[in-house]
Amino acid sequence: MKRYFLLGFLLFAAGLAGAQDITGYWKTIDDVTGEVKSICAVYEKGGKIFGRILVIFEEGAYLEDFRNPAKVAEEVAGSPFYCGLDFIWDMEKSGSHYKKGTIMDPENGKKYSCEMWREGANLLVRGKIGPFGRNQTWVPVDGSEGTPAGLTLPALSSFTPVIPD
């Protein structure tokens, strides 16, 4: 009996150890061109995970950021700015993955179920409808490398979720 208890405890502990933190700043990469599309913050609030667009790049070059947003997500209710938009919400930890949340394509306002997990240093983000979906690999933002000159990213703890309708 002790052996089964110990085995169960070790399996439980291994599952907890395998769950990696996904909060932080991430660069999204265009699937076709391989260029950086945006910098996003993945943050925790109330035990759930959210994602917010902070910086937009166009053809790999800096376009705008949350300090001075200009480009509008016209297909999203209320036409919010892209920079500052929460496009991932209500993700819940489930073992080594985060699930049961929603991801929105800000270009067309369509919403999908979402799953996220770490693979090495990278974050894999999967938007899906039922069993069908698409993965995207996000890479970590390392310090100020890859961020626009003079931009200081806000503290993750400063965000309050604003979920689009």
Phi and psi in radians as a Rosetta constraint file:
Dihedral C 1 N 2 CA 2 C 2 CIRCULARHARMONIC -1.056 0.35
Dihedral N 2 CA 2 C 2 N 3 CIRCULARHARMONIC -0.644 0.35
Dihedral C 2 N 3 CA 3 C 3 CIRCULARHARMONIC -1.093 0.35
Dihedral N 3 CA 3 C 3 N 4 CIRCULARHARMONIC -0.750 0.35
Dihedral C 3 N 4 CA 4 C 4 CIRCULARHARMONIC -1.166 0.35
Dihedral N 4 CA 4 C 4 N 5 CIRCULARHARMONIC -0.683 0.35
Dihedral C 4 N 5 CA 5 C 5 CIRCULARHARMONIC -1.096 0.35
Dihedral N 5 CA 5 C 5 N 6 CIRCULARHARMONIC -0.802 0.35
Dihedral C 5 N 6 CA 6 C 6 CIRCULARHARMONIC -1.097 0.35
Dihedral N 6 CA 6 C 6 N 7 CIRCULARHARMONIC -0.759 0.35
Dihedral C 6 N 7 CA 7 C 7 CIRCULARHARMONIC -1.077 0.35
Dihedral N 7 CA 7 C 7 N 8 CIRCULARHARMONIC -0.785 0.35
Dihedral C 7 N 8 CA 8 C 8 CIRCULARHARMONIC -1.070 0.35
Dihedral N 8 CA 8 C 8 N 9 CIRCULARHARMONIC -0.760 0.35
Dihedral C 8 N 9 CA 9 C 9 CIRCULARHARMONIC -1.102 0.35
Dihedral N 9 CA 9 C 9 N 10 CIRCULARHARMONIC -0.762 0.35
Dihedral C 9 N 10 CA 10 C 10 CIRCULARHARMONIC -1.112 0.35
Dihedral N 10 CA 10 C 10 N 11 CIRCULARHARMONIC -0.704 0.35
Dihedral C 10 N 11 CA 11 C 11 CIRCULARHARMONIC -1.133 0.35
Dihedral N 11 CA 11 C 11 N 12 CIRCULARHARMONIC -0.718 0.35
Dihedral C 11 N 12 CA 12 C 12 CIRCULARHARMONIC -1.086 0.35
Dihedral N 12 CA 12 C 12 N 13 CIRCULARHARMONIC -0.814 0.35
Dihedral C 12 N 13 CA 13 C 13 CIRCULARHARMONIC -1.120 0.35
Dihedral N 13 CA 13 C 13 N 14 CIRCULARHARMONIC -0.676 0.35
Dihedral C 13 N 14 CA 14 C 14 CIRCULARHARMONIC -1.124 0.35
Dihedral N 14 CA 14 C 14 N 15 CIRCULARHARMONIC -0.664 0.35
Dihedral C 14 N 15 CA 15 C 15 CIRCULARHARMONIC -1.114 0.35
Dihedral N 15 CA 15 C 15 N 16 CIRCULARHARMONIC -0.719 0.35
Dihedral C 15 N 16 CA 16 C 16 CIRCULARHARMONIC -1.165 0.35
Dihedral N 16 CA 16 C 16 N 17 CIRCULARHARMONIC -0.701 0.35
Dihedral C 16 N 17 CA 17 C 17 CIRCULARHARMONIC -1.160 0.35
Dihedral N 17 CA 17 C 17 N 18 CIRCULARHARMONIC -0.511 0.35
Dihedral C 17 N 18 CA 18 C 18 CIRCULARHARMONIC -1.329 0.35
Dihedral N 18 CA 18 C 18 N 19 CIRCULARHARMONIC -0.291 0.35
Dihedral C 18 N 19 CA 19 C 19 CIRCULARHARMONIC -1.366 0.35
Dihedral N 19 CA 19 C 19 N 20 CIRCULARHARMONIC 1.932 0.35
Dihedral C 19 N 20 CA 20 C 20 CIRCULARHARMONIC -1.699 0.35
Dihedral N 20 CA 20 C 20 N 21 CIRCULARHARMONIC 2.542 0.35
Dihedral C 20 N 21 CA 21 C 21 CIRCULARHARMONIC -1.151 0.35
Dihedral N 21 CA 21 C 21 N 22 CIRCULARHARMONIC 2.326 0.35
Dihedral C 21 N 22 CA 22 C 22 CIRCULARHARMONIC -1.902 0.35
Dihedral N 22 CA 22 C 22 N 23 CIRCULARHARMONIC -0.039 0.35
Dihedral C 22 N 23 CA 23 C 23 CIRCULARHARMONIC -1.233 0.35
Dihedral N 23 CA 23 C 23 N 24 CIRCULARHARMONIC 2.597 0.35
Dihedral C 23 N 24 CA 24 C 24 CIRCULARHARMONIC 2.523 0.35
Dihedral N 24 CA 24 C 24 N 25 CIRCULARHARMONIC -2.874 0.35
Dihedral C 24 N 25 CA 25 C 25 CIRCULARHARMONIC -1.911 0.35
Dihedral N 25 CA 25 C 25 N 26 CIRCULARHARMONIC 2.317 0.35
Dihedral C 25 N 26 CA 26 C 26 CIRCULARHARMONIC -2.301 0.35
Dihedral N 26 CA 26 C 26 N 27 CIRCULARHARMONIC 2.513 0.35
Dihedral C 26 N 27 CA 27 C 27 CIRCULARHARMONIC -1.686 0.35
Dihedral N 27 CA 27 C 27 N 28 CIRCULARHARMONIC 2.218 0.35
Dihedral C 27 N 28 CA 28 C 28 CIRCULARHARMONIC -1.556 0.35
Dihedral N 28 CA 28 C 28 N 29 CIRCULARHARMONIC 2.488 0.35
Dihedral C 28 N 29 CA 29 C 29 CIRCULARHARMONIC -2.064 0.35
Dihedral N 29 CA 29 C 29 N 30 CIRCULARHARMONIC 2.344 0.35
Dihedral C 29 N 30 CA 30 C 30 CIRCULARHARMONIC -1.139 0.35
Dihedral N 30 CA 30 C 30 N 31 CIRCULARHARMONIC 2.239 0.35
Dihedral C 30 N 31 CA 31 C 31 CIRCULARHARMONIC -1.086 0.35
Dihedral N 31 CA 31 C 31 N 32 CIRCULARHARMONIC -0.541 0.35
Dihedral C 31 N 32 CA 32 C 32 CIRCULARHARMONIC -1.584 0.35
Dihedral N 32 CA 32 C 32 N 33 CIRCULARHARMONIC -0.893 0.35
Dihedral C 32 N 33 CA 33 C 33 CIRCULARHARMONIC -1.553 0.35
Dihedral N 33 CA 33 C 33 N 34 CIRCULARHARMONIC -0.374 0.35
Dihedral C 33 N 34 CA 34 C 34 CIRCULARHARMONIC 1.366 0.35
Dihedral N 34 CA 34 C 34 N 35 CIRCULARHARMONIC 0.114 0.35
Dihedral C 34 N 35 CA 35 C 35 CIRCULARHARMONIC -1.536 0.35
Dihedral N 35 CA 35 C 35 N 36 CIRCULARHARMONIC 2.707 0.35
Dihedral C 35 N 36 CA 36 C 36 CIRCULARHARMONIC -1.192 0.35
Dihedral N 36 CA 36 C 36 N 37 CIRCULARHARMONIC 2.290 0.35
Dihedral C 36 N 37 CA 37 C 37 CIRCULARHARMONIC -1.766 0.35
Dihedral N 37 CA 37 C 37 N 38 CIRCULARHARMONIC -0.621 0.35
Dihedral C 37 N 38 CA 38 C 38 CIRCULARHARMONIC -2.838 0.35
Dihedral N 38 CA 38 C 38 N 39 CIRCULARHARMONIC 2.925 0.35
Dihedral C 38 N 39 CA 39 C 39 CIRCULARHARMONIC -2.026 0.35
Dihedral N 39 CA 39 C 39 N 40 CIRCULARHARMONIC 2.259 0.35
Dihedral C 39 N 40 CA 40 C 40 CIRCULARHARMONIC -2.140 0.35
Dihedral N 40 CA 40 C 40 N 41 CIRCULARHARMONIC 2.630 0.35
Dihedral C 40 N 41 CA 41 C 41 CIRCULARHARMONIC -1.785 0.35
Dihedral N 41 CA 41 C 41 N 42 CIRCULARHARMONIC 2.268 0.35
Dihedral C 41 N 42 CA 42 C 42 CIRCULARHARMONIC -1.913 0.35
Dihedral N 42 CA 42 C 42 N 43 CIRCULARHARMONIC 2.047 0.35
Dihedral C 42 N 43 CA 43 C 43 CIRCULARHARMONIC -2.331 0.35
Dihedral N 43 CA 43 C 43 N 44 CIRCULARHARMONIC 2.795 0.35
Dihedral C 43 N 44 CA 44 C 44 CIRCULARHARMONIC -1.907 0.35
Dihedral N 44 CA 44 C 44 N 45 CIRCULARHARMONIC 2.402 0.35
Dihedral C 44 N 45 CA 45 C 45 CIRCULARHARMONIC -2.571 0.35
Dihedral N 45 CA 45 C 45 N 46 CIRCULARHARMONIC 2.186 0.35
Dihedral C 45 N 46 CA 46 C 46 CIRCULARHARMONIC 1.060 0.35
Dihedral N 46 CA 46 C 46 N 47 CIRCULARHARMONIC 0.566 0.35
Dihedral C 46 N 47 CA 47 C 47 CIRCULARHARMONIC 1.411 0.35
Dihedral N 47 CA 47 C 47 N 48 CIRCULARHARMONIC 0.054 0.35
Dihedral C 47 N 48 CA 48 C 48 CIRCULARHARMONIC -2.088 0.35
Dihedral N 48 CA 48 C 48 N 49 CIRCULARHARMONIC 2.796 0.35
Dihedral C 48 N 49 CA 49 C 49 CIRCULARHARMONIC -1.852 0.35
Dihedral N 49 CA 49 C 49 N 50 CIRCULARHARMONIC 2.448 0.35
Dihedral C 49 N 50 CA 50 C 50 CIRCULARHARMONIC -2.315 0.35
Dihedral N 50 CA 50 C 50 N 51 CIRCULARHARMONIC 2.778 0.35
Dihedral C 50 N 51 CA 51 C 51 CIRCULARHARMONIC -2.316 0.35
Dihedral N 51 CA 51 C 51 N 52 CIRCULARHARMONIC 2.376 0.35
Dihedral C 51 N 52 CA 52 C 52 CIRCULARHARMONIC -2.302 0.35
Dihedral N 52 CA 52 C 52 N 53 CIRCULARHARMONIC 2.392 0.35
Dihedral C 52 N 53 CA 53 C 53 CIRCULARHARMONIC -1.370 0.35
Dihedral N 53 CA 53 C 53 N 54 CIRCULARHARMONIC 2.263 0.35
Dihedral C 53 N 54 CA 54 C 54 CIRCULARHARMONIC -1.982 0.35
Dihedral N 54 CA 54 C 54 N 55 CIRCULARHARMONIC -0.634 0.35
Dihedral C 54 N 55 CA 55 C 55 CIRCULARHARMONIC -2.404 0.35
Dihedral N 55 CA 55 C 55 N 56 CIRCULARHARMONIC 2.468 0.35
Dihedral C 55 N 56 CA 56 C 56 CIRCULARHARMONIC -2.063 0.35
Dihedral N 56 CA 56 C 56 N 57 CIRCULARHARMONIC 2.401 0.35
Dihedral C 56 N 57 CA 57 C 57 CIRCULARHARMONIC -2.020 0.35
Dihedral N 57 CA 57 C 57 N 58 CIRCULARHARMONIC 2.572 0.35
Dihedral C 57 N 58 CA 58 C 58 CIRCULARHARMONIC -2.202 0.35
Dihedral N 58 CA 58 C 58 N 59 CIRCULARHARMONIC 2.138 0.35
Dihedral C 58 N 59 CA 59 C 59 CIRCULARHARMONIC 0.933 0.35
Dihedral N 59 CA 59 C 59 N 60 CIRCULARHARMONIC 0.684 0.35
Dihedral C 59 N 60 CA 60 C 60 CIRCULARHARMONIC 1.400 0.35
Dihedral N 60 CA 60 C 60 N 61 CIRCULARHARMONIC -0.079 0.35
Dihedral C 60 N 61 CA 61 C 61 CIRCULARHARMONIC -1.857 0.35
Dihedral N 61 CA 61 C 61 N 62 CIRCULARHARMONIC 2.524 0.35
Dihedral C 61 N 62 CA 62 C 62 CIRCULARHARMONIC -0.967 0.35
Dihedral N 62 CA 62 C 62 N 63 CIRCULARHARMONIC 2.323 0.35
Dihedral C 62 N 63 CA 63 C 63 CIRCULARHARMONIC -1.991 0.35
Dihedral N 63 CA 63 C 63 N 64 CIRCULARHARMONIC -0.958 0.35
Dihedral C 63 N 64 CA 64 C 64 CIRCULARHARMONIC -2.859 0.35
Dihedral N 64 CA 64 C 64 N 65 CIRCULARHARMONIC 2.965 0.35
Dihedral C 64 N 65 CA 65 C 65 CIRCULARHARMONIC -2.517 0.35
Dihedral N 65 CA 65 C 65 N 66 CIRCULARHARMONIC -3.137 0.35
Dihedral C 65 N 66 CA 66 C 66 CIRCULARHARMONIC -1.089 0.35
Dihedral N 66 CA 66 C 66 N 67 CIRCULARHARMONIC -0.368 0.35
Dihedral C 66 N 67 CA 67 C 67 CIRCULARHARMONIC -1.252 0.35
Dihedral N 67 CA 67 C 67 N 68 CIRCULARHARMONIC -0.519 0.35
Dihedral C 67 N 68 CA 68 C 68 CIRCULARHARMONIC -2.542 0.35
Dihedral N 68 CA 68 C 68 N 69 CIRCULARHARMONIC 1.113 0.35
Dihedral C 68 N 69 CA 69 C 69 CIRCULARHARMONIC -1.185 0.35
Dihedral N 69 CA 69 C 69 N 70 CIRCULARHARMONIC 2.593 0.35
Dihedral C 69 N 70 CA 70 C 70 CIRCULARHARMONIC -2.379 0.35
Dihedral N 70 CA 70 C 70 N 71 CIRCULARHARMONIC -0.735 0.35
Dihedral C 70 N 71 CA 71 C 71 CIRCULARHARMONIC -1.313 0.35
Dihedral N 71 CA 71 C 71 N 72 CIRCULARHARMONIC 2.296 0.35
Dihedral C 71 N 72 CA 72 C 72 CIRCULARHARMONIC -1.845 0.35
Dihedral N 72 CA 72 C 72 N 73 CIRCULARHARMONIC 2.425 0.35
Dihedral C 72 N 73 CA 73 C 73 CIRCULARHARMONIC -1.506 0.35
Dihedral N 73 CA 73 C 73 N 74 CIRCULARHARMONIC 1.458 0.35
Dihedral C 73 N 74 CA 74 C 74 CIRCULARHARMONIC -1.090 0.35
Dihedral N 74 CA 74 C 74 N 75 CIRCULARHARMONIC -0.484 0.35
Dihedral C 74 N 75 CA 75 C 75 CIRCULARHARMONIC -1.494 0.35
Dihedral N 75 CA 75 C 75 N 76 CIRCULARHARMONIC -0.060 0.35
Dihedral C 75 N 76 CA 76 C 76 CIRCULARHARMONIC -1.690 0.35
Dihedral N 76 CA 76 C 76 N 77 CIRCULARHARMONIC 2.422 0.35
Dihedral C 76 N 77 CA 77 C 77 CIRCULARHARMONIC -0.905 0.35
Dihedral N 77 CA 77 C 77 N 78 CIRCULARHARMONIC 2.280 0.35
Dihedral C 77 N 78 CA 78 C 78 CIRCULARHARMONIC 1.482 0.35
Dihedral N 78 CA 78 C 78 N 79 CIRCULARHARMONIC -0.070 0.35
Dihedral C 78 N 79 CA 79 C 79 CIRCULARHARMONIC 0.806 0.35
Dihedral N 79 CA 79 C 79 N 80 CIRCULARHARMONIC 1.035 0.35
Dihedral C 79 N 80 CA 80 C 80 CIRCULARHARMONIC -1.280 0.35
Dihedral N 80 CA 80 C 80 N 81 CIRCULARHARMONIC 2.897 0.35
Dihedral C 80 N 81 CA 81 C 81 CIRCULARHARMONIC -1.218 0.35
Dihedral N 81 CA 81 C 81 N 82 CIRCULARHARMONIC 2.578 0.35
Dihedral C 81 N 82 CA 82 C 82 CIRCULARHARMONIC -1.069 0.35
Dihedral N 82 CA 82 C 82 N 83 CIRCULARHARMONIC -0.863 0.35
Dihedral C 82 N 83 CA 83 C 83 CIRCULARHARMONIC -1.285 0.35
Dihedral N 83 CA 83 C 83 N 84 CIRCULARHARMONIC 2.079 0.35
Dihedral C 83 N 84 CA 84 C 84 CIRCULARHARMONIC 1.824 0.35
Dihedral N 84 CA 84 C 84 N 85 CIRCULARHARMONIC -0.047 0.35
Dihedral C 84 N 85 CA 85 C 85 CIRCULARHARMONIC -1.477 0.35
Dihedral N 85 CA 85 C 85 N 86 CIRCULARHARMONIC 2.209 0.35
Dihedral C 85 N 86 CA 86 C 86 CIRCULARHARMONIC -1.387 0.35
Dihedral N 86 CA 86 C 86 N 87 CIRCULARHARMONIC 2.058 0.35
Dihedral C 86 N 87 CA 87 C 87 CIRCULARHARMONIC -2.056 0.35
Dihedral N 87 CA 87 C 87 N 88 CIRCULARHARMONIC -0.016 0.35
Dihedral C 87 N 88 CA 88 C 88 CIRCULARHARMONIC -2.286 0.35
Dihedral N 88 CA 88 C 88 N 89 CIRCULARHARMONIC 2.347 0.35
Dihedral C 88 N 89 CA 89 C 89 CIRCULARHARMONIC -2.645 0.35
Dihedral N 89 CA 89 C 89 N 90 CIRCULARHARMONIC 2.712 0.35
Dihedral C 89 N 90 CA 90 C 90 CIRCULARHARMONIC 1.071 0.35
Dihedral N 90 CA 90 C 90 N 91 CIRCULARHARMONIC 0.591 0.35
Dihedral C 90 N 91 CA 91 C 91 CIRCULARHARMONIC -1.309 0.35
Dihedral N 91 CA 91 C 91 N 92 CIRCULARHARMONIC 2.419 0.35
Dihedral C 91 N 92 CA 92 C 92 CIRCULARHARMONIC -2.104 0.35
Dihedral N 92 CA 92 C 92 N 93 CIRCULARHARMONIC 2.477 0.35
Dihedral C 92 N 93 CA 93 C 93 CIRCULARHARMONIC -1.221 0.35
Dihedral N 93 CA 93 C 93 N 94 CIRCULARHARMONIC 2.356 0.35
Dihedral C 93 N 94 CA 94 C 94 CIRCULARHARMONIC -2.516 0.35
Dihedral N 94 CA 94 C 94 N 95 CIRCULARHARMONIC 1.591 0.35
Dihedral C 94 N 95 CA 95 C 95 CIRCULARHARMONIC 1.186 0.35
Dihedral N 95 CA 95 C 95 N 96 CIRCULARHARMONIC -2.181 0.35
Dihedral C 95 N 96 CA 96 C 96 CIRCULARHARMONIC -1.602 0.35
Dihedral N 96 CA 96 C 96 N 97 CIRCULARHARMONIC 0.009 0.35
Dihedral C 96 N 97 CA 97 C 97 CIRCULARHARMONIC -2.012 0.35
Dihedral N 97 CA 97 C 97 N 98 CIRCULARHARMONIC 2.892 0.35
Dihedral C 97 N 98 CA 98 C 98 CIRCULARHARMONIC -2.051 0.35
Dihedral N 98 CA 98 C 98 N 99 CIRCULARHARMONIC 2.266 0.35
Dihedral C 98 N 99 CA 99 C 99 CIRCULARHARMONIC -2.428 0.35
Dihedral N 99 CA 99 C 99 N 100 CIRCULARHARMONIC -3.069 0.35
Dihedral C 99 N 100 CA 100 C 100 CIRCULARHARMONIC 1.112 0.35
Dihedral N 100 CA 100 C 100 N 101 CIRCULARHARMONIC 0.306 0.35
Dihedral C 100 N 101 CA 101 C 101 CIRCULARHARMONIC -1.819 0.35
Dihedral N 101 CA 101 C 101 N 102 CIRCULARHARMONIC -3.010 0.35
Dihedral C 101 N 102 CA 102 C 102 CIRCULARHARMONIC -2.236 0.35
Dihedral N 102 CA 102 C 102 N 103 CIRCULARHARMONIC 2.480 0.35
Dihedral C 102 N 103 CA 103 C 103 CIRCULARHARMONIC -2.183 0.35
Dihedral N 103 CA 103 C 103 N 104 CIRCULARHARMONIC 2.445 0.35
Dihedral C 103 N 104 CA 104 C 104 CIRCULARHARMONIC -2.065 0.35
Dihedral N 104 CA 104 C 104 N 105 CIRCULARHARMONIC 2.406 0.35
Dihedral C 104 N 105 CA 105 C 105 CIRCULARHARMONIC -1.468 0.35
Dihedral N 105 CA 105 C 105 N 106 CIRCULARHARMONIC 1.889 0.35
Dihedral C 105 N 106 CA 106 C 106 CIRCULARHARMONIC -1.184 0.35
Dihedral N 106 CA 106 C 106 N 107 CIRCULARHARMONIC -0.256 0.35
Dihedral C 106 N 107 CA 107 C 107 CIRCULARHARMONIC -1.322 0.35
Dihedral N 107 CA 107 C 107 N 108 CIRCULARHARMONIC -0.512 0.35
Dihedral C 107 N 108 CA 108 C 108 CIRCULARHARMONIC -2.229 0.35
Dihedral N 108 CA 108 C 108 N 109 CIRCULARHARMONIC -0.051 0.35
Dihedral C 108 N 109 CA 109 C 109 CIRCULARHARMONIC 1.336 0.35
Dihedral N 109 CA 109 C 109 N 110 CIRCULARHARMONIC 0.056 0.35
Dihedral C 109 N 110 CA 110 C 110 CIRCULARHARMONIC -1.304 0.35
Dihedral N 110 CA 110 C 110 N 111 CIRCULARHARMONIC 2.489 0.35
Dihedral C 110 N 111 CA 111 C 111 CIRCULARHARMONIC -1.969 0.35
Dihedral N 111 CA 111 C 111 N 112 CIRCULARHARMONIC 2.502 0.35
Dihedral C 111 N 112 CA 112 C 112 CIRCULARHARMONIC -2.371 0.35
Dihedral N 112 CA 112 C 112 N 113 CIRCULARHARMONIC 2.743 0.35
Dihedral C 112 N 113 CA 113 C 113 CIRCULARHARMONIC -1.256 0.35
Dihedral N 113 CA 113 C 113 N 114 CIRCULARHARMONIC 2.755 0.35
Dihedral C 113 N 114 CA 114 C 114 CIRCULARHARMONIC -2.399 0.35
Dihedral N 114 CA 114 C 114 N 115 CIRCULARHARMONIC 2.613 0.35
Dihedral C 114 N 115 CA 115 C 115 CIRCULARHARMONIC -2.463 0.35
Dihedral N 115 CA 115 C 115 N 116 CIRCULARHARMONIC 2.442 0.35
Dihedral C 115 N 116 CA 116 C 116 CIRCULARHARMONIC -2.407 0.35
Dihedral N 116 CA 116 C 116 N 117 CIRCULARHARMONIC 2.541 0.35
Dihedral C 116 N 117 CA 117 C 117 CIRCULARHARMONIC -2.798 0.35
Dihedral N 117 CA 117 C 117 N 118 CIRCULARHARMONIC 2.782 0.35
Dihedral C 117 N 118 CA 118 C 118 CIRCULARHARMONIC -1.559 0.35
Dihedral N 118 CA 118 C 118 N 119 CIRCULARHARMONIC 2.488 0.35
Dihedral C 118 N 119 CA 119 C 119 CIRCULARHARMONIC -2.303 0.35
Dihedral N 119 CA 119 C 119 N 120 CIRCULARHARMONIC 1.748 0.35
Dihedral C 119 N 120 CA 120 C 120 CIRCULARHARMONIC 1.138 0.35
Dihedral N 120 CA 120 C 120 N 121 CIRCULARHARMONIC -2.282 0.35
Dihedral C 120 N 121 CA 121 C 121 CIRCULARHARMONIC -1.420 0.35
Dihedral N 121 CA 121 C 121 N 122 CIRCULARHARMONIC -0.303 0.35
Dihedral C 121 N 122 CA 122 C 122 CIRCULARHARMONIC -1.537 0.35
Dihedral N 122 CA 122 C 122 N 123 CIRCULARHARMONIC 2.838 0.35
Dihedral C 122 N 123 CA 123 C 123 CIRCULARHARMONIC -1.989 0.35
Dihedral N 123 CA 123 C 123 N 124 CIRCULARHARMONIC 2.190 0.35
Dihedral C 123 N 124 CA 124 C 124 CIRCULARHARMONIC -1.700 0.35
Dihedral N 124 CA 124 C 124 N 125 CIRCULARHARMONIC 2.285 0.35
Dihedral C 124 N 125 CA 125 C 125 CIRCULARHARMONIC -2.125 0.35
Dihedral N 125 CA 125 C 125 N 126 CIRCULARHARMONIC 2.188 0.35
Dihedral C 125 N 126 CA 126 C 126 CIRCULARHARMONIC -2.114 0.35
Dihedral N 126 CA 126 C 126 N 127 CIRCULARHARMONIC 2.035 0.35
Dihedral C 126 N 127 CA 127 C 127 CIRCULARHARMONIC -1.676 0.35
Dihedral N 127 CA 127 C 127 N 128 CIRCULARHARMONIC 2.405 0.35
Dihedral C 127 N 128 CA 128 C 128 CIRCULARHARMONIC -2.656 0.35
Dihedral N 128 CA 128 C 128 N 129 CIRCULARHARMONIC 2.753 0.35
Dihedral C 128 N 129 CA 129 C 129 CIRCULARHARMONIC -2.140 0.35
Dihedral N 129 CA 129 C 129 N 130 CIRCULARHARMONIC 1.954 0.35
Dihedral C 129 N 130 CA 130 C 130 CIRCULARHARMONIC 1.056 0.35
Dihedral N 130 CA 130 C 130 N 131 CIRCULARHARMONIC -2.350 0.35
Dihedral C 130 N 131 CA 131 C 131 CIRCULARHARMONIC -1.448 0.35
Dihedral N 131 CA 131 C 131 N 132 CIRCULARHARMONIC -0.133 0.35
Dihedral C 131 N 132 CA 132 C 132 CIRCULARHARMONIC -1.688 0.35
Dihedral N 132 CA 132 C 132 N 133 CIRCULARHARMONIC 2.435 0.35
Dihedral C 132 N 133 CA 133 C 133 CIRCULARHARMONIC -2.983 0.35
Dihedral N 133 CA 133 C 133 N 134 CIRCULARHARMONIC -2.991 0.35
Dihedral C 133 N 134 CA 134 C 134 CIRCULARHARMONIC -2.463 0.35
Dihedral N 134 CA 134 C 134 N 135 CIRCULARHARMONIC 2.378 0.35
Dihedral C 134 N 135 CA 135 C 135 CIRCULARHARMONIC -1.700 0.35
Dihedral N 135 CA 135 C 135 N 136 CIRCULARHARMONIC 2.575 0.35
Dihedral C 135 N 136 CA 136 C 136 CIRCULARHARMONIC -2.337 0.35
Dihedral N 136 CA 136 C 136 N 137 CIRCULARHARMONIC 2.409 0.35
Dihedral C 136 N 137 CA 137 C 137 CIRCULARHARMONIC -1.733 0.35
Dihedral N 137 CA 137 C 137 N 138 CIRCULARHARMONIC 2.185 0.35
Dihedral C 137 N 138 CA 138 C 138 CIRCULARHARMONIC -1.871 0.35
Dihedral N 138 CA 138 C 138 N 139 CIRCULARHARMONIC 2.506 0.35
Dihedral C 138 N 139 CA 139 C 139 CIRCULARHARMONIC -1.940 0.35
Dihedral N 139 CA 139 C 139 N 140 CIRCULARHARMONIC 2.583 0.35
Dihedral C 139 N 140 CA 140 C 140 CIRCULARHARMONIC -1.191 0.35
Dihedral N 140 CA 140 C 140 N 141 CIRCULARHARMONIC 2.592 0.35
Dihedral C 140 N 141 CA 141 C 141 CIRCULARHARMONIC -1.486 0.35
Dihedral N 141 CA 141 C 141 N 142 CIRCULARHARMONIC 2.130 0.35
Dihedral C 141 N 142 CA 142 C 142 CIRCULARHARMONIC -1.733 0.35
Dihedral N 142 CA 142 C 142 N 143 CIRCULARHARMONIC 1.790 0.35
Dihedral C 142 N 143 CA 143 C 143 CIRCULARHARMONIC 0.996 0.35
Dihedral N 143 CA 143 C 143 N 144 CIRCULARHARMONIC -2.317 0.35
Dihedral C 143 N 144 CA 144 C 144 CIRCULARHARMONIC -1.619 0.35
Dihedral N 144 CA 144 C 144 N 145 CIRCULARHARMONIC -0.056 0.35
Dihedral C 144 N 145 CA 145 C 145 CIRCULARHARMONIC -1.137 0.35
Dihedral N 145 CA 145 C 145 N 146 CIRCULARHARMONIC 2.178 0.35
Dihedral C 145 N 146 CA 146 C 146 CIRCULARHARMONIC 1.565 0.35
Dihedral N 146 CA 146 C 146 N 147 CIRCULARHARMONIC -0.081 0.35
Dihedral C 146 N 147 CA 147 C 147 CIRCULARHARMONIC -1.729 0.35
Dihedral N 147 CA 147 C 147 N 148 CIRCULARHARMONIC 2.669 0.35
Dihedral C 147 N 148 CA 148 C 148 CIRCULARHARMONIC -1.033 0.35
Dihedral N 148 CA 148 C 148 N 149 CIRCULARHARMONIC 2.541 0.35
Dihedral C 148 N 149 CA 149 C 149 CIRCULARHARMONIC -0.976 0.35
Dihedral N 149 CA 149 C 149 N 150 CIRCULARHARMONIC 2.350 0.35
Dihedral C 149 N 150 CA 150 C 150 CIRCULARHARMONIC 1.423 0.35
Dihedral N 150 CA 150 C 150 N 151 CIRCULARHARMONIC -0.026 0.35
Dihedral C 150 N 151 CA 151 C 151 CIRCULARHARMONIC -1.580 0.35
Dihedral N 151 CA 151 C 151 N 152 CIRCULARHARMONIC 2.176 0.35
Dihedral C 151 N 152 CA 152 C 152 CIRCULARHARMONIC -1.868 0.35
Dihedral N 152 CA 152 C 152 N 153 CIRCULARHARMONIC 2.147 0.35
Dihedral C 152 N 153 CA 153 C 153 CIRCULARHARMONIC -1.285 0.35
Dihedral N 153 CA 153 C 153 N 154 CIRCULARHARMONIC 2.403 0.35
Dihedral C 153 N 154 CA 154 C 154 CIRCULARHARMONIC -1.193 0.35
Dihedral N 154 CA 154 C 154 N 155 CIRCULARHARMONIC 2.739 0.35
Dihedral C 154 N 155 CA 155 C 155 CIRCULARHARMONIC -1.117 0.35
Dihedral N 155 CA 155 C 155 N 156 CIRCULARHARMONIC 2.385 0.35
Dihedral C 155 N 156 CA 156 C 156 CIRCULARHARMONIC -1.007 0.35
Dihedral N 156 CA 156 C 156 N 157 CIRCULARHARMONIC -0.580 0.35
Dihedral C 156 N 157 CA 157 C 157 CIRCULARHARMONIC -1.204 0.35
Dihedral N 157 CA 157 C 157 N 158 CIRCULARHARMONIC -0.207 0.35
Dihedral C 157 N 158 CA 158 C 158 CIRCULARHARMONIC -1.454 0.35
Dihedral N 158 CA 158 C 158 N 159 CIRCULARHARMONIC -0.189 0.35
Dihedral C 158 N 159 CA 159 C 159 CIRCULARHARMONIC -1.446 0.35
Dihedral N 159 CA 159 C 159 N 160 CIRCULARHARMONIC 2.481 0.35
Dihedral C 159 N 160 CA 160 C 160 CIRCULARHARMONIC -2.122 0.35
Dihedral N 160 CA 160 C 160 N 161 CIRCULARHARMONIC 2.226 0.35
Dihedral C 160 N 161 CA 161 C 161 CIRCULARHARMONIC -1.055 0.35
Dihedral N 161 CA 161 C 161 N 162 CIRCULARHARMONIC 2.408 0.35
Dihedral C 161 N 162 CA 162 C 162 CIRCULARHARMONIC -2.256 0.35
Dihedral N 162 CA 162 C 162 N 163 CIRCULARHARMONIC 1.733 0.35
Dihedral C 162 N 163 CA 163 C 163 CIRCULARHARMONIC -1.547 0.35
Dihedral N 163 CA 163 C 163 N 164 CIRCULARHARMONIC 2.168 0.35
Dihedral C 163 N 164 CA 164 C 164 CIRCULARHARMONIC -1.153 0.35
Dihedral N 164 CA 164 C 164 N 165 CIRCULARHARMONIC 2.651 0.35
